[in-house]
């Protein structure tokens, strides 16, 4: 009978050590001579984070074996912290592996260690370090010489807001899919309600769908549920409701409607929790009396009460409480004054990074963290190619959607975005404009500057002035002179 493989808990409980070939491999790989570099961090330990267990490495001069495996349960994490204390460790470095690192970070920080969480992209291209045993030792060595950069960690005060906001976004996304499924079910039965009203999830649409699920089949009675603001006439709606009522599709419609109602209740619950968390945040005051006007800073009068052009009433997926006022209070500035940046975008920014951007020395560092900065492969002083990095940054995605909304905007930012689209194309223009929005937000949050729109005409005038300077310089090189047309 084949011998049963021990679980990770049983193997660690019985005190099984690393295999002999693994120890020899570690010694062979890391018996290299001292490179003579400056040691930036001393007394460092490296952890390769996993699901069932973590591999930890300390200085081989302090203890042998220098690599041990610990369980991912709380007792295992506590045993790892005790071992670090015996080895004189003061700083611990680990990678952001899923969510497995969070529990280890909390336990180690509670024991007084300095925990550095780094991005795995900083080590993934190094050859010869593929096993867990070797990875933890390599992380320790890289951090000892200061070759790793710590990842940005949001303040603890906004972690509850971030968790709630992310959960709410998932519920909103699920509700959107439910609406699409309801439209699909209606279309399958040749009920063309989506062609007569713009939103089937509105008051009229949901009233008709609930009546259909409740057993009503008369199209004229269903059409009487029409609200006054619906442009389509009662007869037009009634004609669109003459369908073939299939039993299986009606069952699908009923189930999807119940799921949609459940998701709406969860969204309301998240709004209540979000309002509670936002109410506990302190009021932030940012110094500064200047205003960001396009690319320049102007000493002009503030227009605090100005209503932006084309401002609409709140969207229906917006939280029920006055979120815009709360954001202005906790951030110290009104980000919605920037064209394209709505309340939901500002809330995403606050939930992900907070209002204090002091961890980013400049706006360029902030844009680079958002993966919106241009990446170029330079060799011999020449740009070989432009690099693109894959990643999912919620703030960057929100800013890209804000940039796309500027396509028809009659504002300075709208004119700038259209100019970028003409020169760079759609995808690159969206990224470039998102980066510019990120820089504006950084200036507002760090300097307390209020954004003032100077209009599309101002941008066009600046563009024409730049073109004129270029033409004059070009004419001078050819021995010519520009003369204005009469």
Protein Blocks (a to p, Z undefined) as FASTA:
>chain_A
ZZddddfklmmmnopacdfklmmmmmmmmmcccehiacfbghiacddddfkbccddddfk
lpccfbdcddfbfklmmmmmmmmmmnopabdcdddehjllmmmmmmmmmnopacddddfk
lmmmpghiabfklmmmmmmmmmmnopaccdddddfklmmmmmmmmmmmmmmmmmmmmmmm
mmmmmmmnopakklmpmblkbmklmmmmmmmmnopabfklmmmmpcfklmbdfklmmmmm
mccddfklmmmmmmmmmmmmmmmmmmmmmmmmmmmmmmmpccdddedjbdcehjbccdbd
ddfkbccehiacddfkbcfbdfklmmmmmnopafklpghiafklmmmmmmmnojblklpm
blmlmmmmnopaccdddeehiafbacddddddfklmmmmmmmmmmmmpccfklmmmmmmm
mmnojmlmmmmmmmmmmmmmmmmmmnopacddebjklmmmmmmmmmmmmmmmmmmmnopa
cdddZZ
